[in-house]
Amino acid sequence: MGFQCSNCGKKLEGFLTDREQRKVWGMGILYVVGFPILTLMVVVGALKASPPGEDNPNCPAEPNMPWFLVTGGGGIAFLLLVRIVVNKVMRCVKNNQQCCDDVAGCFCEFGCNLIYDIMVMVMIVMWMITVTWWVFRHMIGPDRLHSILGKEGLDTFRASLGDNDTIHHVQFTDPQSSNYCDHLLYMVAFVLLSLGWIVLIVALFVFIADKIFNKLVCCRLCSNITHKDTSEDDEEQIRLHSNSNEMNISSAI
């Protein structure tokens, strides 16, 4: 038991101190958890969707809800795949570049990844705000929204989003009613959006802690390069010293 606890402690320590190990775990979570969820969004949306502009018997309350899932799942999956490609390309460029030193290549890789991450996060936040409103408003209902935001505040907010549709209080039992929506379709959208905000907040915290605070404020961006250069200089000094000793011995002989 004590041996197992010791191994767990070593693994946890390695995870907290080894950046490469954290990256491997992060990529594993991305593939194992992220992509199946995005695939679920696309599949459920595609099964429940109707052609754009036509009535959707699966969800008269919000006919475009299946397309929210399809575009969101497909779009976010595409952005994540592009992020992986960008990271691989920049790593290859940094390792094989001939025009500048290692520090410049390190900053180039960091800068490109940082810009892409900011752009993706902004796009996802804009999509999340819009789709969350279109989905959650039917769960909250018009009366409660008026009591929370007030009539003027609600009208102003809806106008900023271009929302002219009727707000229903969604139900899942009467398919003939205008406020009906398929239970599976609506709950997939509702639950995944709720989880999406949690993941987005965690990702924002990790982004600030790792890229902004750890690398820029604490100046650890290229510390591994500094250590590498230092070790190479030490090895060169040892090699020169060894050669000098051999030459002195040869002269003495």
C-alpha positions as CSV (number, residue, x, y, z in Angstrom):
1,M,0.0,0.0,0.0
2,G,2.8,2.3,0.9
3,F,4.7,1.5,-2.3
4,Q,1.5,2.3,-4.4
5,C,1.1,5.6,-2.6
6,S,4.8,6.4,-3.2
7,N,4.3,5.7,-6.9
8,C,1.2,7.8,-7.1
9,G,3.1,10.6,-5.3
10,K,6.0,10.4,-7.8
11,K,3.6,10.4,-10.8
12,L,1.8,13.5,-9.4
13,E,5.1,15.3,-8.8
14,G,6.2,14.5,-12.3
15,F,2.9,15.8,-13.7
16,L,3.2,19.1,-11.8
17,T,6.9,19.6,-12.6
18,D,7.3,18.1,-16.1
19,R,5.9,20.3,-18.9
20,E,6.2,17.6,-21.5
21,Q,4.2,15.1,-19.3
22,R,1.4,17.7,-18.8
23,K,1.3,18.2,-22.6
24,V,1.0,14.4,-23.2
25,W,-1.8,14.2,-20.6
26,G,-3.5,17.2,-22.1
27,M,-3.4,15.8,-25.6
28,G,-4.7,12.5,-24.3
29,I,-7.7,14.2,-22.6
30,L,-8.3,16.2,-25.8
31,Y,-8.5,13.0,-27.9
32,V,-10.3,10.7,-25.4
33,V,-12.9,13.1,-24.1
34,G,-13.1,16.1,-26.4
35,F,-13.5,14.6,-29.8
36,P,-16.2,12.0,-28.8
37,I,-18.3,14.8,-27.3
38,L,-17.9,16.9,-30.4
39,T,-18.8,13.8,-32.5
40,L,-21.9,13.3,-30.3
41,M,-22.9,16.9,-31.1
42,V,-22.6,16.4,-34.8
43,V,-24.4,13.1,-34.9
44,V,-27.4,14.1,-32.7
45,G,-27.7,17.4,-34.6
46,A,-27.6,15.7,-38.0
47,L,-30.2,13.1,-37.0
48,K,-32.6,15.8,-35.8
49,A,-32.0,18.5,-38.4
50,S,-34.3,19.7,-41.1
51,P,-33.2,21.6,-44.2
52,P,-32.4,25.3,-43.3
53,G,-35.4,27.6,-43.5
54,E,-38.0,24.8,-43.1
55,D,-40.0,23.8,-40.1
56,N,-38.5,21.2,-37.9
57,P,-41.0,18.7,-36.3
58,N,-38.3,17.6,-33.9
59,C,-38.1,21.0,-32.3
60,P,-40.7,23.6,-33.3
61,A,-39.6,25.8,-30.4
62,E,-36.1,26.3,-31.9
63,P,-35.9,24.8,-35.4
64,N,-32.3,25.7,-35.8
65,M,-31.1,23.9,-32.6
66,P,-29.8,20.8,-34.5
67,W,-27.7,23.1,-36.7
68,F,-26.2,24.7,-33.6
69,L,-24.9,21.3,-32.6
70,V,-23.6,20.4,-36.1
71,T,-21.8,23.7,-36.7
72,G,-20.5,23.9,-33.1
73,G,-19.2,20.3,-33.0
74,G,-17.7,20.4,-36.5
75,G,-16.3,23.9,-36.1
76,I,-14.6,23.3,-32.8
77,A,-13.2,20.0,-33.8
78,F,-11.8,21.6,-36.9
79,L,-10.2,24.4,-34.8
80,L,-8.7,21.8,-32.4
81,L,-7.2,19.8,-35.3
82,V,-5.7,23.0,-36.9
83,R,-4.2,23.8,-33.4
84,I,-2.5,20.4,-33.4
85,V,-1.2,21.0,-36.9
86,V,0.0,24.5,-36.1
87,N,1.8,23.2,-33.0
88,K,3.5,20.4,-35.0
89,V,4.5,22.8,-37.8
90,M,5.9,25.4,-35.5
91,R,7.8,22.8,-33.5
92,C,9.3,21.4,-36.8
93,V,10.2,24.9,-38.0
94,K,11.9,25.7,-34.6
95,N,13.9,22.5,-34.6
96,N,15.0,22.8,-38.2
97,Q,15.4,26.6,-38.7
98,Q,18.7,27.9,-40.1
99,C,18.0,31.7,-40.2
100,C,18.1,32.5,-36.5
101,D,19.1,31.2,-33.1
102,D,17.2,28.8,-30.8
103,V,15.8,31.7,-28.7
104,A,14.3,33.4,-31.7
105,G,12.7,30.1,-32.8
106,C,11.3,29.5,-29.4
107,F,9.7,33.0,-29.3
108,C,8.4,32.4,-32.9
109,E,6.7,29.2,-31.9
110,F,5.3,30.7,-28.7
111,G,4.0,33.8,-30.5
112,C,2.2,31.9,-33.3
113,N,0.6,29.5,-30.8
114,L,-0.4,32.4,-28.6
115,I,-2.1,34.3,-31.4
116,Y,-3.9,31.2,-32.6
117,D,-5.1,30.4,-29.1
118,I,-6.4,33.9,-28.5
119,M,-8.3,33.9,-31.9
120,V,-9.8,30.5,-31.2
121,M,-10.9,31.4,-27.7
122,V,-12.6,34.6,-28.9
123,M,-14.5,32.7,-31.6
124,I,-15.6,30.0,-29.2
125,V,-16.7,32.6,-26.6
126,M,-18.8,34.5,-29.2
127,W,-20.4,31.2,-30.4
128,M,-21.0,30.1,-26.8
129,I,-22.7,33.4,-25.9
130,T,-25.0,33.3,-28.9
131,V,-26.0,29.7,-28.8
132,T,-26.4,29.6,-25.0
133,W,-29.0,32.4,-25.3
134,W,-30.8,30.7,-28.1
135,V,-31.0,27.4,-26.1
136,F,-31.3,28.5,-22.5
137,R,-34.0,31.2,-23.1
138,H,-36.6,28.4,-23.8
139,M,-35.7,26.6,-20.6
140,I,-36.0,29.8,-18.5
141,G,-39.2,31.1,-20.2
142,P,-40.3,34.6,-21.2
143,D,-41.9,35.5,-17.9
144,R,-38.8,34.7,-15.9
145,L,-36.6,36.5,-18.4
146,H,-38.8,39.6,-18.1
147,S,-38.5,39.5,-14.3
148,I,-34.8,39.1,-14.4
149,L,-33.7,41.5,-17.1
150,G,-36.7,43.8,-17.3
151,K,-38.6,44.4,-20.6
152,E,-36.3,47.2,-21.8
153,G,-33.1,45.2,-20.9
154,L,-34.5,42.1,-22.6
155,D,-35.5,43.9,-25.7
156,T,-32.1,45.6,-26.0
157,F,-30.2,42.4,-25.5
158,R,-32.3,40.6,-28.1
159,A,-31.9,43.4,-30.6
160,S,-28.1,43.2,-30.2
161,L,-28.2,39.5,-31.2
162,G,-30.7,40.0,-33.9
163,D,-33.3,37.9,-32.1
164,N,-36.8,38.4,-33.3
165,D,-38.2,34.9,-32.6
166,T,-40.8,34.0,-30.1
167,I,-39.5,32.8,-26.7
168,H,-41.2,29.6,-25.5
169,H,-41.3,27.7,-22.3
170,V,-40.1,24.4,-23.7
171,Q,-41.9,21.1,-23.1
172,F,-41.1,17.6,-24.2
173,T,-44.5,15.8,-24.2
174,D,-46.7,17.3,-26.9
175,P,-45.1,17.2,-30.4
176,Q,-48.1,19.2,-31.9
177,S,-47.4,22.3,-29.7
178,S,-45.3,25.2,-30.8
179,N,-43.2,25.0,-27.7
180,Y,-42.2,21.4,-28.1
181,C,-38.7,20.1,-28.5
182,D,-37.3,16.6,-28.7
183,H,-36.0,15.7,-25.2
184,L,-32.7,14.1,-26.4
185,L,-31.9,17.0,-28.8
186,Y,-32.6,19.7,-26.2
187,M,-30.9,18.0,-23.3
188,V,-27.7,17.2,-25.3
189,A,-27.5,20.9,-26.3
190,F,-28.3,22.1,-22.8
191,V,-25.9,19.8,-20.9
192,L,-23.1,20.2,-23.4
193,L,-23.4,24.0,-23.3
194,S,-23.3,23.9,-19.5
195,L,-20.2,21.7,-19.5
196,G,-18.7,23.8,-22.2
197,W,-18.8,26.9,-20.0
198,I,-17.0,25.0,-17.2
199,V,-14.4,23.7,-19.6
200,L,-13.9,27.2,-21.2
201,I,-13.4,28.8,-17.7
202,V,-10.8,26.1,-16.8
203,A,-9.1,26.5,-20.2
204,L,-9.0,30.3,-19.7
205,F,-7.4,29.8,-16.2
206,V,-4.8,27.4,-17.6
207,F,-4.1,29.8,-20.5
208,I,-3.5,32.7,-18.2
209,A,-1.5,30.7,-15.7
210,D,0.7,28.9,-18.2
211,K,1.2,31.2,-21.2
212,I,0.9,34.6,-19.5
213,F,2.1,34.1,-16.0
214,N,4.5,31.2,-16.2
215,K,6.1,31.9,-19.5
216,L,6.0,35.7,-19.8
217,V,5.9,37.0,-16.2
218,C,8.3,34.4,-14.8
219,C,10.5,34.4,-17.9
220,R,10.5,30.6,-18.3
221,L,9.7,30.6,-22.0
222,C,13.2,29.5,-23.1
223,S,14.7,28.4,-19.8
224,N,15.2,24.9,-21.3
225,I,17.2,26.5,-24.2
226,T,19.3,28.4,-21.7
227,H,20.0,25.2,-19.7
228,K,20.8,23.4,-23.0
229,D,23.2,26.1,-24.1
230,T,24.9,26.1,-20.7
231,S,25.4,22.4,-20.7
232,E,26.8,22.5,-24.2
233,D,29.2,25.3,-23.2
234,D,30.3,23.2,-20.2
235,E,30.9,20.2,-22.5
236,E,32.9,22.3,-24.9
237,Q,35.1,23.6,-22.0
238,I,35.7,20.1,-20.8
239,R,36.6,19.0,-24.3
240,L,39.0,21.9,-24.8
241,H,40.6,21.2,-21.4
242,S,41.0,17.5,-22.3
243,N,42.7,18.4,-25.6
244,S,45.0,20.8,-23.9
245,N,46.1,18.2,-21.4
246,E,46.8,15.7,-24.2
247,M,48.9,18.2,-26.1
248,N,50.9,19.0,-22.9
249,I,51.6,15.3,-22.4
250,S,52.6,14.8,-26.0
251,S,55.0,17.8,-25.7
252,A,56.5,16.4,-22.5
253,I,57.2,13.1,-24.2
